[in-house]
Every structure is written in C-alpha cells, then in structure tokens.
Amino acid sequence: MLRILVHEGPTPTLLGVQLPSEEGDACRRAVPYHKEAKLEVVLVCLTSFEKHDEGRIEELVKAYSDNVKIDSYRLGAKRVLLYPYAHLSKNLGSQRQAKEFIKRPHEHLQQHGYEDHRSPFGWYKAFTLTCIDHPLAEAYRKY
C-alpha cells in the first residue's frame, strides 16, 4: 500500500540535507536540489512506496495527485512538498520504482498550476514541521 501522511502548516522547513558520502558528489551534480529551503504555507506529503505498489504506478499517481489537489484546495495551499519517507512502512517496495513514482505526481501537479517541490530521495534529511490548528491539517491516506 502506498502510504502518505499529509501535513499543512504555516512554516514547515526542510533543513540540512546531507548525502551519503560515496554518492554525494555524483548526486549533487545530477539532481537539481537545494541543500536548504524554507517553504511556508505548504502541504507536506510524507510518502512511502511499498511492495504492494510495484506495477501500480499509473493507478497510484492518479489517486495520489487527485487527493493532493483535493487536500490542498480544502486548506488553501497551492504549494506542495512531496517528501519520500520510508519510515511509514515496514514493507518497502523497489527503490527504482519508488523514485519513478515520486517524480510522476510532481510533474502532474506542476501541469495543474501547483508550486510543487520534491525532497531528495534517499538523502539524510532534517526538518521542522509546524501544523496549523485545523481539523484537516493532518491526514493519513492509504492506496
């Protein structure tokens, strides 16, 4: 099952991204990510890709993107952060397919006018997350 934990808050911050030492230089050149970013009024989607999700990328991208659009509309956030977060699952799927999956909603959301951000896949990350006081500010989705 694809699992996402959704947070919306006034000042979530992604800080101090660090790469594994062997892959660090190659990844820094290949992937256009900033080492540090501050995103305000953003829908944060912590996402894990599980074994059961393998071979279902098309189906999952549609459901995931549709739900992100609905949640962001309800909360008034046009900024979205897709955040790969393996810690939501004990049954992770293929890393290759997980990387492919996390790119797809990114592209779909940008095409529909969202300011879309992706956290680096597989990097060590530290973050601070602040949620608004709203019943819809935290949600859990399973596909």
LUMZA-30796 format. One record per residue (C-alpha): residue in one letter; x, y, z; chain. Coordinates in nm, 3 decimals. Layout:
N
+------+---------+---------+---------+-------+
! rest !       X !       Y !       Z ! kette !
+------+---------+---------+---------+-------+
!    A !       X !       Y !       Z !     A !
...
+------+---------+---------+---------+-------+
***
This chain:
143
+------+---------+---------+---------+-------+
! rest !       X !       Y !       Z ! kette !
+------+---------+---------+---------+-------+
!    M !   0.000 !   0.000 !   0.000 !     A !
!    L !   0.121 !   0.348 !  -0.079 !     A !
!    R !   0.110 !   0.541 !   0.246 !     A !
!    I !   0.114 !   0.915 !   0.280 !     A !
!    L !   0.090 !   1.135 !   0.584 !     A !
!    V !  -0.022 !   1.484 !   0.494 !     A !
!    H !   0.056 !   1.796 !   0.699 !     A !
!    E !  -0.030 !   2.157 !   0.623 !     A !
!    G !   0.124 !   2.433 !   0.823 !     A !
!    P !   0.237 !   2.793 !   0.819 !     A !
!    T !   0.614 !   2.744 !   0.833 !     A !
!    P !   0.741 !   2.393 !   0.760 !     A !
!    T !   1.114 !   2.399 !   0.696 !     A !
!    L !   1.347 !   2.148 !   0.532 !     A !
!    L !   1.697 !   2.193 !   0.672 !     A !
!    G !   2.044 !   2.047 !   0.636 !     A !
!    V !   2.009 !   1.785 !   0.362 !     A !
!    Q !   2.310 !   1.552 !   0.370 !     A !
!    L !   2.408 !   1.295 !   0.113 !     A !
!    P !   2.565 !   0.955 !   0.177 !     A !
!    S !   2.941 !   1.012 !   0.138 !     A !
!    E !   3.005 !   0.777 !  -0.159 !     A !
!    E !   2.713 !   0.904 !  -0.364 !     A !
!    G !   2.729 !   1.266 !  -0.254 !     A !
!    D !   2.933 !   1.423 !  -0.533 !     A !
!    A !   2.756 !   1.237 !  -0.814 !     A !
!    C !   2.411 !   1.315 !  -0.673 !     A !
!    R !   2.492 !   1.682 !  -0.621 !     A !
!    R !   2.581 !   1.712 !  -0.990 !     A !
!    A !   2.290 !   1.501 !  -1.119 !     A !
!    V !   1.998 !   1.628 !  -0.908 !     A !
!    P !   1.896 !   1.995 !  -0.901 !     A !
!    Y !   1.808 !   2.021 !  -0.529 !     A !
!    H !   1.896 !   2.297 !  -0.290 !     A !
!    K !   2.064 !   2.193 !   0.032 !     A !
!    E !   1.832 !   2.407 !   0.238 !     A !
!    A !   1.489 !   2.554 !   0.176 !     A !
!    K !   1.215 !   2.717 !   0.376 !     A !
!    L !   0.862 !   2.662 !   0.249 !     A !
!    E !   0.572 !   2.847 !   0.406 !     A !
!    V !   0.202 !   2.758 !   0.377 !     A !
!    V !   0.275 !   2.423 !   0.216 !     A !
!    L !   0.101 !   2.087 !   0.201 !     A !
!    V !   0.368 !   1.832 !   0.304 !     A !
!    C !   0.310 !   1.476 !   0.179 !     A !
!    L !   0.530 !   1.222 !   0.359 !     A !
!    T !   0.520 !   0.925 !   0.122 !     A !
!    S !   0.635 !   0.563 !   0.128 !     A !
!    F !   0.625 !   0.318 !  -0.163 !     A !
!    E !   0.552 !  -0.045 !  -0.065 !     A !
!    K !   0.593 !  -0.386 !  -0.229 !     A !
!    H !   0.219 !  -0.397 !  -0.300 !     A !
!    D !   0.257 !  -0.076 !  -0.505 !     A !
!    E !   0.500 !  -0.226 !  -0.755 !     A !
!    G !   0.344 !  -0.239 !  -1.101 !     A !
!    R !   0.064 !   0.004 !  -0.999 !     A !
!    I !   0.239 !   0.335 !  -1.064 !     A !
!    E !  -0.018 !   0.472 !  -1.313 !     A !
!    E !  -0.311 !   0.393 !  -1.085 !     A !
!    L !  -0.134 !   0.535 !  -0.780 !     A !
!    V !  -0.020 !   0.856 !  -0.949 !     A !
!    K !  -0.378 !   0.942 !  -1.041 !     A !
!    A !  -0.521 !   0.869 !  -0.694 !     A !
!    Y !  -0.229 !   1.041 !  -0.518 !     A !
!    S !  -0.241 !   1.352 !  -0.738 !     A !
!    D !  -0.619 !   1.380 !  -0.714 !     A !
!    N !  -0.607 !   1.356 !  -0.333 !     A !
!    V !  -0.325 !   1.609 !  -0.306 !     A !
!    K !  -0.526 !   1.853 !  -0.519 !     A !
!    I !  -0.837 !   1.800 !  -0.302 !     A !
!    D !  -0.646 !   1.841 !   0.026 !     A !
!    S !  -0.458 !   2.148 !  -0.093 !     A !
!    Y !  -0.784 !   2.307 !  -0.214 !     A !
!    R !  -0.955 !   2.243 !   0.123 !     A !
!    L !  -0.663 !   2.401 !   0.307 !     A !
!    G !  -0.599 !   2.685 !   0.064 !     A !
!    A !  -0.241 !   2.578 !  -0.012 !     A !
!    K !  -0.116 !   2.595 !  -0.372 !     A !
!    R !   0.235 !   2.492 !  -0.262 !     A !
!    V !   0.305 !   2.117 !  -0.221 !     A !
!    L !   0.611 !   1.929 !  -0.092 !     A !
!    L !   0.638 !   1.562 !  -0.195 !     A !
!    Y !   0.860 !   1.402 !   0.067 !     A !
!    P !   0.978 !   1.039 !   0.030 !     A !
!    Y !   0.954 !   0.896 !   0.381 !     A !
!    A !   1.036 !   0.526 !   0.412 !     A !
!    H !   0.966 !   0.529 !   0.787 !     A !
!    L !   0.591 !   0.494 !   0.725 !     A !
!    S !   0.631 !   0.130 !   0.621 !     A !
!    K !   0.799 !  -0.197 !   0.717 !     A !
!    N !   0.733 !  -0.343 !   0.369 !     A !
!    L !   0.912 !  -0.110 !   0.126 !     A !
!    G !   0.896 !  -0.164 !  -0.248 !     A !
!    S !   1.164 !  -0.131 !  -0.512 !     A !
!    Q !   1.377 !   0.185 !  -0.482 !     A !
!    R !   1.383 !   0.219 !  -0.859 !     A !
!    Q !   1.004 !   0.215 !  -0.881 !     A !
!    A !   0.971 !   0.440 !  -0.575 !     A !
!    K !   1.195 !   0.700 !  -0.741 !     A !
!    E !   0.990 !   0.675 !  -1.059 !     A !
!    F !   0.666 !   0.711 !  -0.862 !     A !
!    I !   0.768 !   1.024 !  -0.668 !     A !
!    K !   0.856 !   1.205 !  -0.995 !     A !
!    R !   0.516 !   1.147 !  -1.152 !     A !
!    P !   0.284 !   1.343 !  -0.918 !     A !
!    H !   0.545 !   1.621 !  -0.923 !     A !
!    E !   0.505 !   1.655 !  -1.300 !     A !
!    H !   0.125 !   1.619 !  -1.285 !     A !
!    L !   0.083 !   1.883 !  -1.014 !     A !
!    Q !   0.307 !   2.133 !  -1.190 !     A !
!    Q !   0.098 !   2.094 !  -1.505 !     A !
!    H !  -0.211 !   2.189 !  -1.299 !     A !
!    G !  -0.064 !   2.512 !  -1.161 !     A !
!    Y !   0.075 !   2.397 !  -0.826 !     A !
!    E !   0.405 !   2.523 !  -0.691 !     A !
!    D !   0.550 !   2.180 !  -0.643 !     A !
!    H !   0.864 !   2.074 !  -0.458 !     A !
!    R !   1.027 !   1.736 !  -0.405 !     A !
!    S !   1.254 !   1.640 !  -0.122 !     A !
!    P !   1.554 !   1.435 !  -0.240 !     A !
!    F !   1.500 !   1.060 !  -0.249 !     A !
!    G !   1.730 !   0.861 !  -0.021 !     A !
!    W !   1.912 !   1.156 !   0.131 !     A !
!    Y !   1.950 !   1.211 !   0.503 !     A !
!    K !   1.724 !   1.500 !   0.592 !     A !
!    A !   1.633 !   1.702 !   0.898 !     A !
!    F !   1.321 !   1.914 !   0.912 !     A !
!    T !   1.098 !   2.122 !   1.133 !     A !
!    L !   0.726 !   2.097 !   1.073 !     A !
!    T !   0.458 !   2.323 !   1.221 !     A !
!    C !   0.090 !   2.245 !   1.161 !     A !
!    I !  -0.198 !   2.487 !   1.161 !     A !
!    D !  -0.474 !   2.434 !   1.417 !     A !
!    H !  -0.731 !   2.289 !   1.178 !     A !
!    P !  -0.911 !   1.951 !   1.174 !     A !
!    L !  -0.789 !   1.885 !   0.818 !     A !
!    A !  -0.427 !   1.984 !   0.890 !     A !
!    E !  -0.320 !   1.620 !   0.937 !     A !
!    A !  -0.445 !   1.326 !   0.736 !     A !
!    Y !  -0.342 !   0.971 !   0.652 !     A !
!    R !  -0.403 !   0.811 !   0.312 !     A !
!    K !  -0.351 !   0.451 !   0.203 !     A !
!    Y !  -0.393 !   0.334 !  -0.158 !     A !
+------+---------+---------+---------+-------+
***
